[in-house]
Amino acid sequence: MAADFNPASEWLSASFGALFLMWAVMMAAMMTPSFAPAMILFARFVRAQPSSSSLPSSPGGLLFALIGGYLFAWTAFSAAAAVLQELASANGFLSAALALENPAARAALFFSAAAFQFSPLKHRCLRGCREPAFFFVLHWRGGLWGAAKMGAHIGTLCVGCCWLLMALLFAGGIMDIRWIVFLALWALAEKTSPFSARKTAAAGGCFLFAAGVYELFVR
């Protein structure tokens, strides 16, 4: 993906449509792996439905509808991120590597992400992402449209959980493949950690606070 979008400096002058497409593809690549457990569980739920139930002829269609709803939520986030990048580029806040130029701005982003890790919204959304079985039991809807709505609902929880982590792309470099992979693995680890949602989020918050201190006083 990095090869497709390099050199980064060319994207400083890219159209908004290209920026939006870049973010949409990047979010899909980064966040779909962490959605895999819910996809697998959903497929099992569909197969467990009695044959007399009013399911579409293709269970694969239901799964694609679920994934489409999930990606719709992240596409909405991508639109907001593209607008933010457009504004930051136009006002000279981004370097040629598409990272925030000002160390204080990068530190503030890390500190904001660290504080969010301890917020009730983070804990609520992370618990929802980590417990897809309870979600499907409580919010199950039939049909393609129902699957799409469930996917959008889970996607909204995922965005609520990870939006500031994804915003950290502005700190490390939007097109830095190492940073992209690191944040994607972080999102996956948060949703699959054997520790509780609160402990997992708190550990991430401590790391982000240390990263903010490093940006402000060391780097």
C-alpha positions in Angstrom: 0.0 0.0 0.0 2.9 2.4 0.8 4.3 1.7 -2.6 1.0 2.7 -4.2 0.8 6.1 -2.4 4.5 7.2 -2.4 6.1 9.6 -2.7 4.3 11.2 0.2 5.0 14.7 -1.0 2.8 14.2 -4.0 -0.2 13.7 -1.7 0.2 17.1 -0.2 -1.4 18.5 -3.4 -3.8 15.6 -4.0 -7.4 16.2 -4.5 -9.8 15.6 -1.7 -11.3 12.6 -3.5 -7.9 11.0 -3.7 -7.2 11.7 0.0 -10.6 10.2 0.9 -9.9 7.1 -1.2 -6.5 6.7 0.4 -8.0 6.9 3.9 -10.8 4.6 3.1 -8.5 1.9 1.7 -6.1 2.3 4.6 -8.8 2.0 7.2 -10.2 -1.0 5.6 -6.8 -2.7 5.5 -6.0 -1.7 9.1 -9.3 -2.5 10.8 -10.8 -5.5 9.0 -8.4 -7.9 10.7 -9.6 -6.9 14.1 -13.2 -7.5 12.9 -12.3 -11.1 11.9 -13.5 -12.7 15.2 -16.9 -11.1 14.8 -17.1 -12.2 11.2 -16.3 -15.8 12.1 -18.8 -15.8 14.9 -21.5 -14.3 12.7 -20.9 -17.0 10.1 -21.4 -19.6 12.8 -24.6 -17.9 13.9 -26.0 -17.9 10.4 -25.1 -21.6 9.8 -26.8 -22.5 13.1 -30.2 -20.9 12.0 -32.9 -23.5 11.3 -33.4 -24.3 7.7 -37.0 -23.0 7.9 -35.9 -19.6 8.9 -36.2 -16.7 6.4 -32.6 -16.4 5.5 -31.3 -15.3 2.1 -30.3 -18.1 -0.2 -26.6 -17.2 0.2 -25.2 -17.0 3.7 -22.2 -15.3 2.0 -24.5 -12.4 1.1 -25.3 -11.9 4.8 -21.6 -11.9 5.6 -20.8 -9.4 2.9 -23.6 -7.2 4.1 -22.2 -7.3 7.7 -18.7 -6.4 6.4 -20.2 -3.6 4.2 -21.9 -2.1 7.2 -18.8 -2.3 9.3 -16.7 -0.6 6.6 -19.3 2.1 6.1 -18.6 3.3 9.6 -14.9 3.5 8.9 -15.5 5.2 5.6 -17.3 7.9 7.5 -14.2 8.3 9.7 -12.1 8.3 6.6 -14.0 11.3 5.2 -13.4 13.2 8.5 -9.7 12.3 8.4 -9.3 13.4 4.8 -10.8 16.8 5.7 -8.5 17.1 8.6 -5.5 16.2 6.4 -6.5 18.7 3.7 -6.8 21.5 6.3 -3.5 20.6 8.0 -1.7 20.4 4.6 -3.2 23.7 3.5 -2.0 25.5 6.6 1.5 24.0 6.6 1.1 21.8 9.7 2.3 18.6 8.0 5.8 17.6 6.9 6.8 16.0 3.6 6.4 12.7 5.4 2.8 13.7 6.2 3.4 13.9 10.0 2.7 16.9 12.2 5.7 19.3 12.1 5.4 20.6 15.6 6.7 18.3 18.4 4.3 20.0 20.8 1.4 19.2 18.5 2.5 15.5 18.3 2.9 15.4 22.1 -0.6 16.9 22.5 -2.0 14.2 20.2 -0.3 11.4 22.2 -1.5 12.9 25.5 -5.1 13.2 24.2 -5.0 9.6 23.0 -3.6 8.5 26.4 -6.4 10.3 28.3 -9.0 8.8 26.1 -7.8 5.3 27.0 -9.1 5.9 30.5 -12.5 7.4 29.5 -15.8 5.6 30.0 -16.5 5.9 26.3 -13.3 3.9 25.5 -14.2 1.2 28.0 -17.8 0.9 26.7 -16.9 0.7 23.1 -13.9 -1.6 23.7 -16.1 -4.0 25.6 -18.6 -4.0 22.8 -15.9 -4.8 20.3 -14.4 -7.6 22.5 -17.8 -9.4 23.0 -19.4 -10.0 19.6 -21.3 -13.0 20.9 -23.2 -10.8 23.4 -23.7 -8.2 20.7 -25.3 -10.6 18.3 -27.5 -12.1 21.0 -28.8 -8.7 22.0 -28.9 -7.0 18.6 -29.6 -9.8 16.1 -31.5 -8.6 13.0 -32.5 -10.8 10.1 -32.0 -10.3 6.4 -29.4 -8.5 4.4 -30.4 -5.1 5.7 -30.3 -6.4 9.2 -26.8 -7.7 8.7 -25.7 -4.4 7.3 -27.2 -2.5 10.3 -25.4 -4.9 12.7 -22.2 -4.3 10.9 -22.6 -0.6 11.0 -23.4 -0.8 14.7 -20.3 -2.8 15.4 -18.3 -0.5 13.2 -19.5 2.5 15.1 -18.4 0.9 18.4 -15.0 0.2 16.7 -14.7 3.8 15.6 -15.6 5.0 19.0 -12.9 2.7 20.5 -10.1 3.4 18.0 -10.6 6.8 16.4 -7.8 8.5 18.4 -5.5 5.6 17.8 -6.0 6.0 14.1 -5.5 9.8 14.5 -2.0 9.0 15.7 -1.2 8.4 12.1 -0.7 12.2 12.0 2.0 11.8 14.7 4.0 9.1 13.2 3.4 9.8 9.5 0.3 9.0 7.5 2.2 7.0 4.9 4.7 5.3 7.2 4.1 1.6 6.7 5.8 0.7 10.0 3.4 3.0 11.9 0.4 1.8 10.0 1.2 -1.9 10.8 1.9 -1.0 14.5 -1.4 0.7 14.9 -3.3 -2.0 13.1 -1.7 -4.6 15.4 -2.5 -2.5 18.4 -6.2 -2.3 17.5 -6.2 -6.1 17.0 -4.4 -6.7 20.4 -6.9 -4.5 22.3 -9.8 -6.6 21.0 -8.2 -10.0 21.6 -6.2 -9.4 24.8 -6.8 -12.0 27.5 -6.8 -9.2 30.0 -9.9 -7.1 30.8 -10.9 -4.2 28.6 -10.1 -1.7 31.4 -6.6 -3.2 32.0 -5.9 -3.4 28.3 -6.9 0.2 27.7 -5.0 1.4 30.8 -1.8 -0.3 29.6 -2.1 1.5 26.2 -2.8 4.8 28.0 0.4 4.5 30.0 2.4 3.8 26.8 0.8 6.7 25.0 1.6 9.1 27.9 5.2 8.0 27.8 5.3 8.6 24.1 4.0 12.1 24.6 6.7 12.8 27.2 9.3 11.5 24.7 8.0 13.7 21.9 7.9 16.8 24.2 11.2 16.5 26.1 13.5 13.9 24.4 13.0 13.7 20.7 
